[in-house]
Amino acid sequence: MPGVIEASDLTKIFGGITAVDHISFDVHEGEIFGFLGPNGAGKTTTTRMLTGIIPMDGGSVTIFGHNMGRDPVLAKQRFGIVPETSNAYVDLTAWQNLMLMAELYGLDRDRAAQRSLDLLETLGLSERRDQKVQGYSKGMKQRLILAMALLHEPELLFLDEPTSGLDVQSTRMILSMLRALNTDGTTIFLTTHNMEEANRLCDRVGIIREGRIVAIDAPEKLKAAIDRLHQIEVSFDGEIPAEELVSLDGITGAERRGDKWQITADNPDQAIRSLVSFSGRHGAAILFLHTLAPSLDDVFLRLTGEERP
């Protein structure tokens, strides 16, 4: 089944530097796809090519089967864009910005007006609809451009760092709306630096490094796939020498962290069994025992080469 987005050998070169290097991927209908990478990796450049903002130097992009090189208008009618920096006209009011978008998309004015009222209410902007955007906070501007992107009820939504630098209230409101949109069937392409946000929202993530895709999969599968020693946190009701813990089967290291020991284990099952046996033999009750699974941060740092030794 064709993807909503299909990118093949996508390439962009700036001044002899290859910013995006022949990448290929697809985004499935109804999923939230996270696009992750360090600064300068090619995330925003890729998004701008996908949406037709800048031309590609090689490869192709199709959106809902429409080739962005040959018939971009047909594709653009079916998606909305929320850039990281507000593109609303600051000398216009929120209402005027929305009515302008309605004209650009050729929407019926009555339908556009009702849709605008609903979006402004949902995003907490209805009371400020007649105020010029130059008086808005960053969070309010970001909510407004989300409303502008959703006005024509797109089937696909591109978001570039939608919650970057926002207050907690705006962040929660935007994330809640994204979940609701996705539940209703909207496909979402999300560029973010926030690993926790990606972990909670995304069905799959693609990680880009130096212009090349290094991994694409569901967050939990990526976590399970990375090669790393397992970590276990444990605390006892008495003092335990580090050398005794390191001598146990399955344990390769032990470091004191506050009132807990952080155990490094090459065999977590054996390590836990050893800790329980050790506790029984020495009469040292275990107060706390917790295995630390890899996080999406661990995956990101490993795959982008930023992991510290």
Number of C-alpha atoms within 10 A of each C-alpha: 5 13 16 20 21 21 21 16 15 23 24 23 13 9 6 7 9 16 21 27 21 19 19 16 15 18 22 17 19 19 20 24 26 29 25 25 26 18 11 13 20 23 24 19 19 24 21 18 22 22 19 17 10 13 15 21 16 16 16 20 26 22 24 18 15 18 16 21 15 11 12 16 13 15 18 19 14 15 22 24 21 23 20 18 14 17 14 20 14 16 13 16 20 30 23 18 22 28 19 15 18 21 12 9 14 11 15 10 12 9 12 20 17 11 19 24 16 14 21 22 13 14 18 15 21 16 9 16 20 13 17 17 23 15 13 17 12 19 21 21 21 27 26 28 24 25 26 27 21 22 24 21 17 16 21 28 23 22 21 21 17 24 24 16 12 15 13 10 9 20 18 13 16 18 15 11 15 19 16 12 19 18 12 11 14 21 25 27 22 23 24 23 18 14 18 12 13 22 18 9 20 19 17 21 25 20 22 25 23 18 23 21 23 15 17 18 15 16 23 15 11 20 19 13 11 13 10 14 14 18 21 21 18 20 21 17 13 11 9 14 9 14 10 10 20 18 13 18 17 20 23 17 18 21 14 14 11 8 12 16 21 21 26 21 22 16 15 19 10 15 23 22 14 18 19 15 13 17 16 12 9 10 12 16 14 16 11 13 17 12 14 12 12 19 17 19 15 18 23 23 15 15 19 20 11 11 12 6 3
